[in-house]
């Protein structure tokens, strides 16, 4: 299960040196709701490679502004505190598996 976090926890995680996958979403966003179960499966499948979290951009506008997030869902891969890759929009399970195989 992907853990929902806030700005403080996000900053602690990316500063911690681990690879972090963050699903930027909003509760009103239908594609975000469709992506949630895909991300939950990926968080189990790739648990040994990254920490999977989700951030509600309506509750954490500072993060959305920091990374220039204008559209959601946006899945960002963070390594060394920096976003190294991202995927915008809904991904099927096979697309998500491929994205994480290439980026984790």
Buried (B, 14 or more C-beta within 10 A) or exposed (E): EBEBBEBEBBBEBBEEEEBBBBBBBBEEBEBBBEBBEBBBEBBEBBEEBBBBBBBBBEBBEEBBEEBEBEEBBBBBBBBEEEBEBBBBEBBEEEEBBEBBEEBB
